[in-house]
């Protein structure tokens, strides 16, 4: 730990060796004592569990700082909360029973994206399944799409994958606001957008050579013939999965099902997994929605978090079932209380359970250092940015000790 006054001297000494070594790797020459950022390619983490593990991610959070109109987004406010109000500890009033360790944030904040993806990487999470509201500009759909693409554009640097979870419930809103389109045509437009903008990316998840596509439902289209018509415009047939228990609404166009959080028996669901060509298991920490308090309805059911024990148990059920694919439900749905990213209530404990499931060698120590990097992003002067960028590239290339040493050197007492 050093004070800012000693920053330049100590950091320059640290980076003379680092920069020179990086330059030699690239065949470049530098003047002695200068720092040059070395951008390393991402290196995959080693895991003892071969299950492909993905986090379901909500891209819909908007903070005042990152909004177009200077307002907080509705997923922090619902109808009753005001994040401008703070308590004696400085915590903002948000529509959740839980509080993110970073405080409420914007999903398109580059610092948040870096923080979230690094936490996932060091927990052994292979990618994200992004909740996607379509290609139109109605309601907050465009904001969600823009935020999704900010996340997607950062994945290659970290070495992670993604796929889309399509919300076909948005179709009714689209046809109500655009009389020139039909239900099927609106969905076709969404599929064409997905194919043209996502399926062709190297970071897109494929199963058996087909791009993975989940639907949260279906809610709007309940006949296989409808899905067949919707997909008829695509060059590649997707590996299409529906919610557990919904195959009768899409088969044989669908390839299988995925688990979601509800009050049903996980043992029963895993007992039927062999009925499908592709099956994605699910693990969740609990369920405690804020809808009634937030003025968004009566709320649903409750699944007790049991101080993290529920998550540990649902992860164990997935492991015992031997699933090839697992969805963590969810990374950050604060409105339903299913988030596994660090919160004031759980700290890094839930991600430690993920680390245990995936079999990485990392612990909460690395996660805490990633959090320190995030705090430095928010609190350091602009002149430190290049050093923080270097710490990021150390993390993605698994040069963890170098990243930690650099972060420690940048701390301000």
PEPEWO-V325352 format. One record per helix or strand of 2 or more residues. SS is the DSSP state (@ for helix, = for strand). FROM is the first residue (numbers start at 1). TO is the last residue. If there is no record, write none. Layout:
ss = (SS	SS)
from = (FROM	FROM)
to = (TO	TO)
//
This chain:
ss = (@	=	@	@	=	@	=	@	@	=	=	@	=	@	=	@	@	=	=	=	@	=	@	@	@	@)
from = (4	52	74	110	127	141	161	168	183	206	210	224	239	247	256	266	273	278	287	302	306	325	349	364	382	400)
to = (26	57	77	121	132	158	166	177	199	207	215	231	243	249	258	271	275	284	288	303	321	329	358	379	396	410)
//
